[in-house]
Amino acid sequence: MILRIFTVVAAIEIVAVAADWTVVQWLTKPLLGPLLILYLLRRGRRDLVTVALGFATAGDIALLVPGQVAFLAGMGFFLGAQLCLITAFRPLPRPFVAAYGLLWALANLLLWERLGALAVPVLICSLALTMMAAAAAGISRRVALGGLLFLISDLLIGLGAAGLRPPAHGVLVMTTYAAALALITTGWVRATRPA
């Protein structure tokens, strides 16, 4: 039931982004993380993935506020989320660390000059995000896909911050982000279910 509600709320949020309905976005986006937290709590989960979703919720709210200060605050909250997930998913599988690390280096190299004052914060946050995606690959296929989609979502945000917005940018960001949260959460429950 909770996952169905999450799916409906995520769909409304994506439509709101596409239609640029700011008020609706303020109503729906902050619900994504709490719905998944409730899903975890109802399954007796009070762990770092639950905490990560709390950080993600704070980041979602911060990123709804226009301006660079709010953007940096949002990045800080999402950094907290990634650090929680890395800790929950450890150890990091070396082959994925190498592959994702190469992608991280390449993306930051290409976007560095375009990001200006945001280059260093993006470098730090994207490193944590990249290591989270690598760590997720060691949990299960579902969690790995969630980690990859989280990485893609934030890469799209980075492209936007660099002034390189692909068509339907906001819709792509929210679709990959909502899917990432759902896959990581449900995959974590499945992968850590008691035998």
Number of C-alpha atoms within 10 A of each C-alpha: 7 13 14 9 14 21 17 13 21 22 16 17 28 22 16 21 21 15 11 13 12 12 9 15 21 16 13 18 23 20 20 22 24 17 19 23 23 15 20 19 13 11 11 10 15 12 13 17 25 23 16 24 25 20 21 26 23 20 24 22 18 21 19 16 14 9 10 13 12 16 19 17 17 23 23 20 23 25 23 21 26 27 18 20 27 24 14 18 22 15 13 19 16 12 11 18 18 13 12 21 16 12 13 20 14 12 16 20 12 10 19 17 12 16 19 11 11 17 18 13 15 21 18 13 19 24 19 21 27 28 26 29 28 29 25 30 23 17 22 16 15 21 28 22 19 27 29 23 23 26 24 18 23 20 19 21 19 22 18 16 19 17 12 14 14 11 8 10 17 19 17 18 21 24 16 19 22 24 19 23 21 21 21 26 22 17 21 20 18 14 13 11 9 6 3
